[in-house]
Amino acid sequence: MKILIVGSGQVGYFLCDRLSREGHEVTLVDQDEAVVERAQDRLNVLGVVGNGASAETLEQAGIGEVDIFIAVTNMDEVNILACLLAREYQVEILIARTKNIEYTCQKAVLSKEKLGIDLLINPEDAVAEELSKLACNSKAFDVAEFADGQILFQGYRVEKESPLCDLTLTELGELRGMYRFIVVAINRDNTTIIPCGDDTIQAGDRIYIFAPPQELPAINYLLQSERLEKKSTHRAFILGGSRIGLQVALNLEKLHFQTKVIEKDEDRCYKLAEQLNKAVVINAEGLDVQTLVDEGLTDADVFIAVTDNDQTNILTCLLARQHKVRRTLALVSQPELIGLAAELGIDACISPRLAAAAAILKFVRRGDVISLTAVEGSNSEVLELEIGKDSGLLDTPLSALHFPRGAIIGAIVRGNNYEIPTGDSVLLEGDRVVVFTLPEALQKVERFFA
């Protein structure tokens, strides 16, 4: 497909990289000549310097032949205007990133339907939702739900004392009668592999698993991780009273957390207090550790840093760990800092660019993709697909289907039941299939299920 992307910020660059790797013809438009040159040097994309909301620039970029138009600059108005221009050129799919809640709330005067835009993305909502899920989990650094919550995808770090260390996947598979989950990938030394039976889990690995929610207590026990669910009341500190911080606080209130929000701007504190029901709002600097300790930081179960400064988020999480906070979560926008934060011991880092990119990639995918999660640091993805009645895969054992290398089916959901697949498993009409795929196998997986 021919794809035109306006804006080479973190989201735009990430999409150019991912989509060009998959063989799509990608054109990038940005006003910064140096940014465009860098993208052309590093990626397989065509760059055009100019205003993405200019008809002249869009024509120069070949708008008349484009299948998908994506506007992801830092300005809502530019993104929307660019999509409106692209609509006049009969582009089939229009996508815009927006930060303003006025465009995305249910009562918006200018909704995506009225604007004629297929997808308006506000990544802050997805970030807040993911942080809320991670706050309830004791050890996972990545969490996603599939098949209406019947299957969980989670990432765990393997510590030296873990009983998983030095186990082969075959040996782990023998424990399935006791632990119903499957390891679909291992990340080691910045390389992600689809493991085979002889592969061994090592200390320091990041493993990705599929499991139903009811198996999490057993998995946490196996991984020797404490569970937040043991306590009747959980305590959370949220640093940053932005829209993300507010939404996380509201979500945690619903989950009965005792929540304290730290915000340095006094006026913003008053606004937060008006919108929150039970959470306590504290006017203080995040690095004012003594104030946080006086407010009960050492008794907190989770510390969540969501300021607009990556370094502040990372540093305050480290300070929280020093004061025995059991779980620390940080909002980190810069890709190069995410791996560093993990190495320093922060439990999970959430990237706004991935939240936006995952929603956009779902629109680009072929086949019956129901949901999609992009995995930070590996360019991998988790896809949920539905098997249609005309599929050529029906009633055939998986062992006979020649599934693409570099991908693995982690779960098959049939109605209210699920199955960890084996070679003898078969697919039926209406099944939901959850697949982990490396980037080089993605197009083959799409064709396999198309």
C-alpha positions as CSV (number, residue, x, y, z in Angstrom):
1,M,0.0,0.0,0.0
2,K,1.0,3.6,-0.5
3,I,1.0,5.5,2.8
4,L,1.6,9.2,3.4
5,I,2.6,10.3,6.9
6,V,2.7,14.0,7.9
7,G,4.9,14.7,10.9
8,S,8.2,13.1,11.8
9,G,8.0,13.2,15.6
10,Q,8.3,10.1,17.7
11,V,5.0,8.6,16.5
12,G,5.6,9.5,12.8
13,Y,9.1,8.2,12.8
14,F,8.1,5.0,14.5
15,L,5.3,4.4,11.9
16,C,7.7,5.2,9.0
17,D,10.1,2.6,10.4
18,R,7.5,-0.1,11.0
19,L,5.5,0.3,7.9
20,S,8.5,0.6,5.5
21,R,10.0,-2.6,7.0
22,E,6.7,-4.3,6.1
23,G,7.2,-3.4,2.4
24,H,4.7,-0.5,2.2
25,E,5.6,2.5,0.0
26,V,5.9,5.3,2.7
27,T,6.2,9.0,2.0
28,L,7.0,11.3,4.9
29,V,6.2,15.1,5.0
30,D,7.7,17.4,7.5
31,Q,8.7,21.1,7.6
32,D,12.1,20.4,9.1
33,E,14.6,19.6,6.3
34,A,17.1,18.0,8.6
35,V,14.5,15.6,10.1
36,V,13.4,14.6,6.6
37,E,17.0,13.9,5.5
38,R,17.6,11.9,8.6
39,A,14.5,9.7,7.9
40,Q,15.6,9.2,4.3
41,D,19.1,8.2,5.3
42,R,18.0,5.7,8.0
43,L,14.7,4.4,6.6
44,N,13.3,3.2,3.3
45,V,11.0,6.2,2.9
46,L,10.6,9.1,0.4
47,G,10.9,12.5,2.1
48,V,9.2,15.7,1.2
49,V,10.0,19.0,2.9
50,G,6.9,21.2,3.4
51,N,3.7,22.0,5.2
52,G,1.5,18.9,5.5
53,A,-1.6,21.1,5.6
54,S,-0.7,22.6,2.2
55,A,-2.3,21.2,-1.0
56,E,0.8,22.1,-3.0
57,T,3.0,20.0,-0.6
58,L,0.6,17.1,-0.6
59,E,0.5,17.0,-4.4
60,Q,4.3,17.0,-4.4
61,A,4.1,14.0,-2.1
62,G,1.8,12.1,-4.5
63,I,-1.5,12.5,-2.5
64,G,-3.5,11.4,-5.5
65,E,-2.2,7.8,-5.4
66,V,-2.2,7.4,-1.6
67,D,-4.2,4.6,0.1
68,I,-3.8,5.7,3.7
69,F,-3.1,9.2,5.0
70,I,-1.7,9.7,8.6
71,A,-1.3,13.1,10.2
72,V,0.7,13.0,13.5
73,T,2.3,16.4,14.0
74,N,2.2,18.0,17.4
75,M,-0.6,20.4,16.4
76,D,-4.2,19.1,16.3
77,E,-5.3,21.8,13.9
78,V,-2.6,20.9,11.3
79,N,-3.5,17.2,11.6
80,I,-7.2,17.8,11.1
81,L,-6.8,20.3,8.2
82,A,-4.3,18.0,6.5
83,C,-6.9,15.1,6.7
84,L,-9.6,17.4,5.3
85,L,-7.4,18.2,2.4
86,A,-6.6,14.5,1.9
87,R,-10.3,13.8,1.9
88,E,-10.7,16.0,-1.1
89,Y,-8.2,13.8,-3.0
90,Q,-10.4,10.7,-2.3
91,V,-7.9,9.1,0.0
92,E,-9.6,5.9,1.4
93,I,-8.4,6.0,5.0
94,L,-7.7,9.1,7.0
95,I,-6.1,9.1,10.5
96,A,-5.2,12.0,12.7
97,R,-3.6,12.3,16.2
98,T,-5.3,14.8,18.5
99,K,-4.4,15.8,22.0
100,N,-7.5,17.9,22.6
101,I,-10.3,16.1,24.4
102,E,-12.8,18.3,22.5
103,Y,-12.3,16.2,19.4
104,T,-12.6,12.8,21.0
105,C,-15.2,13.0,23.7
106,Q,-18.6,11.6,23.1
107,K,-20.3,15.0,23.0
108,A,-17.7,16.6,20.7
109,V,-19.0,19.3,18.4
110,L,-16.4,18.2,15.8
111,S,-16.3,14.4,16.0
112,K,-14.5,12.1,13.6
113,E,-17.8,11.4,11.9
114,K,-18.6,15.0,11.3
115,L,-15.0,15.6,10.1
116,G,-15.0,12.6,7.8
117,I,-11.9,11.2,9.5
118,D,-11.7,7.4,10.1
119,L,-9.7,7.5,13.3
120,L,-9.0,10.3,15.8
121,I,-6.4,9.2,18.3
122,N,-5.7,10.6,21.7
123,P,-2.9,8.5,23.1
124,E,-3.3,9.9,26.6
125,D,-6.4,7.8,27.2
126,A,-4.6,4.6,26.2
127,V,-1.6,5.5,28.3
128,A,-3.8,6.1,31.4
129,E,-5.6,2.8,30.9
130,E,-2.4,0.8,30.6
131,L,-0.9,2.4,33.7
132,S,-4.0,1.6,35.6
133,K,-3.7,-2.1,34.6
134,L,0.0,-2.2,35.5
135,A,-0.7,-0.7,38.9
136,C,-2.7,-3.8,39.8
137,N,-0.1,-6.3,38.7
138,S,2.9,-7.2,40.9
139,K,5.7,-7.9,38.4
140,A,4.6,-7.5,34.8
141,F,6.2,-4.7,32.7
142,D,3.8,-5.2,29.8
143,V,0.1,-6.0,30.0
144,A,-2.6,-6.4,27.4
145,E,-6.0,-8.0,27.2
146,F,-7.4,-10.0,24.3
147,A,-10.7,-11.8,23.5
148,D,-12.7,-9.5,25.8
149,G,-10.3,-10.2,28.7
150,Q,-10.3,-14.0,28.4
151,I,-6.6,-14.0,27.5
152,L,-3.8,-11.8,29.0
153,F,-0.5,-11.0,27.3
154,Q,2.1,-10.2,29.9
155,G,5.9,-9.5,30.0
156,Y,8.0,-10.6,33.0
157,R,11.6,-10.2,33.9
158,V,13.3,-13.4,35.1
159,E,15.3,-12.8,38.3
160,K,18.3,-14.8,39.4
161,E,16.2,-16.5,42.2
162,S,13.4,-17.5,39.9
163,P,12.7,-21.2,39.6
164,L,12.3,-20.7,35.8
165,C,16.1,-20.1,35.5
166,D,17.8,-22.8,33.4
167,L,14.6,-24.5,32.6
168,T,14.1,-25.5,28.9
169,L,10.8,-24.8,27.2
170,T,10.2,-28.5,27.0
171,E,10.6,-28.8,30.8
172,L,8.4,-25.9,31.4
173,G,5.8,-27.4,29.1
174,E,5.7,-30.5,31.3
175,L,4.3,-28.2,34.1
176,R,1.3,-27.2,32.1
177,G,-1.0,-29.4,34.1
178,M,-0.2,-27.2,37.0
179,Y,0.4,-23.9,35.2
180,R,-1.7,-23.1,32.2
181,F,0.3,-20.6,30.2
182,I,2.6,-20.5,27.2
183,V,5.9,-18.6,26.8
184,V,5.7,-17.1,23.3
185,A,8.9,-15.0,23.2
186,I,12.1,-14.4,25.0
187,N,14.0,-11.1,24.8
188,R,17.7,-11.4,25.6
189,D,20.4,-8.8,24.9
190,N,18.0,-6.7,22.8
191,T,17.1,-9.7,20.6
192,T,13.6,-11.3,20.6
193,I,13.3,-14.9,19.7
194,I,10.3,-17.3,19.3
195,P,11.6,-20.1,21.6
196,C,11.8,-23.8,20.7
197,G,11.7,-26.8,23.1
198,D,15.5,-26.8,23.6
199,D,15.7,-23.0,24.4
200,T,16.6,-22.2,28.0
201,I,15.2,-19.4,30.1
202,Q,18.1,-17.5,31.7
203,A,18.4,-14.9,34.5
204,G,17.9,-11.4,33.1
205,D,15.6,-12.6,30.3
206,R,12.3,-10.9,29.5
207,I,9.7,-13.5,28.8
208,Y,6.3,-12.9,27.2
209,I,3.4,-15.2,28.0
210,F,-0.2,-15.8,27.2
211,A,-2.5,-16.9,30.0
212,P,-6.1,-16.6,31.2
213,P,-6.7,-14.2,34.2
214,Q,-7.5,-17.1,36.6
215,E,-4.0,-18.5,36.2
216,L,-2.2,-15.3,37.3
217,P,-2.0,-16.3,41.0
218,A,-0.3,-19.5,40.1
219,I,2.0,-17.7,37.7
220,N,2.9,-15.1,40.3
221,Y,3.7,-17.9,42.7
222,L,5.9,-19.6,40.1
223,L,7.7,-16.3,39.5
224,Q,8.0,-15.7,43.2
225,S,6.3,-12.4,42.9
226,E,4.1,-10.9,45.6
227,R,0.5,-10.1,44.7
228,L,-1.2,-6.8,45.3
229,E,-4.5,-8.7,45.6
230,K,-3.4,-10.1,49.0
231,K,-4.2,-6.7,50.6
232,S,-7.6,-5.3,51.2
233,T,-6.4,-1.7,50.6
234,H,-3.7,-0.5,48.2
235,R,-1.9,2.8,48.3
236,A,-0.8,4.7,45.2
237,F,1.2,7.9,44.7
238,I,0.8,9.6,41.3
239,L,3.4,12.3,40.4
240,G,1.9,14.8,37.9
241,G,-1.6,16.2,37.7
242,S,-1.8,16.3,33.9
243,R,-4.8,14.8,32.1
244,I,-3.0,11.4,32.2
245,G,-2.4,11.7,35.9
246,L,-6.1,12.7,36.5
247,Q,-7.4,9.8,34.5
248,V,-5.1,7.3,36.3
249,A,-6.3,8.6,39.6
250,L,-9.9,8.3,38.6
251,N,-9.3,4.7,37.4
252,L,-7.5,3.8,40.7
253,E,-10.4,5.3,42.7
254,K,-12.7,2.8,41.0
255,L,-10.3,0.0,42.0
256,H,-10.5,1.2,45.6
257,F,-6.9,2.4,45.8
258,Q,-6.0,5.0,48.4
259,T,-4.5,7.5,46.0
260,K,-2.4,10.7,46.5
261,V,-1.7,13.0,43.5
262,I,1.4,15.2,43.7
263,E,1.2,18.3,41.6
264,K,3.6,21.4,41.8
265,D,1.1,23.9,40.2
266,E,-1.2,25.2,42.9
267,D,-4.0,26.2,40.5
268,R,-4.0,22.8,38.9
269,C,-4.2,21.2,42.4
270,Y,-7.6,23.0,42.9
271,K,-8.9,21.8,39.6
272,L,-7.8,18.2,40.4
273,A,-9.5,18.3,43.8
274,E,-12.8,19.4,42.1
275,Q,-12.7,16.4,39.8
276,L,-11.5,13.6,42.1
277,N,-13.8,12.0,44.6
278,K,-11.5,10.3,47.2
279,A,-8.0,10.9,46.1
280,V,-5.8,13.4,48.1
281,V,-4.1,16.2,46.1
282,I,-0.8,17.4,47.4
283,N,0.9,20.6,46.2
284,A,4.6,19.7,46.2
285,E,7.6,19.1,44.0
286,G,8.2,15.5,43.0
287,L,11.8,15.7,44.1
288,D,10.8,17.0,47.5
289,V,11.3,13.5,49.0
290,Q,10.8,14.5,52.6
291,T,7.3,15.8,51.9
292,L,6.4,12.6,50.1
293,V,7.8,10.5,53.0
294,D,5.8,12.6,55.4
295,E,2.7,11.8,53.3
296,G,3.3,8.1,53.6
297,L,5.5,7.2,50.6
298,T,7.2,4.4,52.4
299,D,3.8,2.6,52.8
300,A,2.9,2.9,49.1
301,D,2.3,-0.1,46.9
302,V,2.8,1.7,43.7
303,F,4.4,5.0,42.5
304,I,3.4,6.3,39.1
305,A,5.3,9.2,37.6
306,V,3.5,10.9,34.7
307,T,5.0,14.4,34.4
308,D,6.0,15.8,31.0
309,N,9.7,15.3,31.8
310,D,11.2,11.8,31.2
311,Q,14.2,12.4,33.4
312,T,12.0,13.5,36.3
313,N,9.8,10.5,35.9
314,I,12.8,8.1,36.0
315,L,14.6,9.8,38.8
316,T,11.5,10.0,41.1
317,C,10.8,6.3,40.5
318,L,14.3,5.5,41.6
319,L,13.9,7.6,44.7
320,A,10.6,5.8,45.4
321,R,12.3,2.4,45.1
322,Q,14.9,3.6,47.5
323,H,12.1,4.2,50.0
324,K,10.9,0.7,49.6
325,V,7.9,1.4,47.3
326,R,7.1,-2.1,45.9
327,R,6.2,-1.1,42.3
328,T,7.3,1.9,40.2
329,L,5.8,2.9,36.8
330,A,7.1,5.7,34.6
331,L,5.8,7.6,31.6
332,V,8.8,7.7,29.2
333,S,8.5,9.3,25.7
334,Q,12.1,9.0,24.5
335,P,12.7,5.4,23.2
336,E,16.4,5.4,24.2
337,L,15.5,6.0,27.8
338,I,13.0,3.1,28.1
339,G,15.6,0.4,28.1
340,L,17.8,2.4,30.5
341,A,15.0,2.9,32.9
342,A,14.3,-0.9,32.9
343,E,18.0,-1.6,33.6
344,L,17.9,0.8,36.5
345,G,15.1,-1.3,38.1
346,I,11.9,0.6,37.2
347,D,9.2,-2.0,36.9
348,A,7.5,-0.7,33.8
349,C,7.8,2.2,31.3
350,I,4.9,3.3,29.2
351,S,5.4,5.0,25.9
352,P,2.7,7.4,24.5
353,R,4.1,6.8,21.0
354,L,3.3,3.1,21.2
355,A,-0.2,3.8,22.4
356,A,-0.8,5.9,19.3
357,A,1.1,3.7,16.9
358,A,-0.8,0.5,17.9
359,A,-4.1,2.2,17.2
360,I,-2.9,3.4,13.8
361,L,-1.3,0.1,12.9
362,K,-4.6,-1.7,13.4
363,F,-6.1,0.4,10.7
364,V,-3.3,-0.5,8.3
365,R,-3.5,-4.2,8.8
366,R,-5.3,-6.5,6.4
367,G,-7.5,-9.3,7.5
368,D,-9.9,-9.5,10.4
369,V,-7.7,-7.9,13.1
370,I,-9.8,-7.3,16.2
371,S,-7.1,-5.8,18.4
372,L,-3.4,-5.2,18.3
373,T,-0.6,-4.4,20.8
374,A,2.9,-3.2,19.7
375,V,5.7,-4.5,21.9
376,E,8.2,-1.8,22.9
377,G,11.9,-2.5,22.1
378,S,11.4,-5.4,19.6
379,N,9.1,-4.1,16.9
380,S,7.0,-7.2,17.6
381,E,3.2,-7.2,17.7
382,V,0.4,-9.2,19.2
383,L,-2.6,-9.6,16.9
384,E,-6.0,-10.9,17.7
385,L,-7.8,-12.2,14.6
386,E,-11.2,-13.8,14.0
387,I,-11.5,-16.8,11.7
388,G,-14.2,-16.2,9.1
389,K,-16.5,-18.8,7.5
390,D,-14.7,-18.6,4.2
391,S,-11.3,-19.2,5.7
392,G,-9.2,-21.9,4.1
393,L,-7.8,-22.8,7.6
394,L,-10.9,-24.5,8.9
395,D,-10.9,-28.0,10.4
396,T,-7.2,-28.5,9.6
397,P,-4.6,-29.4,12.3
398,L,-2.2,-26.6,12.9
399,S,0.7,-28.9,12.3
400,A,-0.5,-29.2,8.7
401,L,-0.9,-25.5,8.0
402,H,2.8,-24.4,7.7
403,F,2.4,-21.4,10.0
404,P,5.0,-18.7,9.3
405,R,8.4,-18.9,11.0
406,G,8.9,-16.0,13.4
407,A,5.4,-16.1,14.7
408,I,3.5,-18.3,17.2
409,I,-0.2,-18.8,18.0
410,G,-0.5,-18.3,21.7
411,A,-4.1,-18.9,22.3
412,I,-7.4,-20.0,20.6
413,V,-10.6,-18.6,22.1
414,R,-13.9,-20.4,21.2
415,G,-16.9,-18.8,22.9
416,N,-16.3,-18.9,26.6
417,N,-13.5,-21.5,26.4
418,Y,-9.8,-21.1,25.5
419,E,-7.1,-23.4,24.4
420,I,-3.3,-23.3,24.5
421,P,-2.8,-24.7,21.0
422,T,-0.8,-27.8,20.0
423,G,-0.1,-29.3,16.6
424,D,-3.4,-31.2,16.8
425,S,-5.5,-28.1,17.4
426,V,-7.9,-27.0,14.7
427,L,-9.5,-23.7,13.9
428,L,-13.3,-23.3,13.6
429,E,-15.5,-20.5,12.2
430,G,-15.7,-17.7,14.8
431,D,-12.6,-18.6,16.7
432,R,-10.4,-15.8,18.0
433,V,-6.7,-16.4,17.5
434,V,-4.0,-14.5,19.4
435,V,-0.7,-14.4,17.6
436,F,2.8,-13.1,18.7
437,T,4.8,-12.1,15.6
438,L,8.3,-10.8,14.9
439,P,8.5,-8.0,12.3
440,E,10.0,-10.2,9.6
441,A,7.0,-12.6,9.8
442,L,4.2,-10.0,10.0
443,Q,3.3,-9.8,6.4
444,K,3.3,-13.6,6.1
445,V,1.0,-13.8,9.1
446,E,-1.4,-11.3,7.5
447,R,-1.5,-13.3,4.3
448,F,-1.9,-16.6,6.3
449,F,-5.1,-15.3,7.9
450,A,-6.3,-13.2,5.0
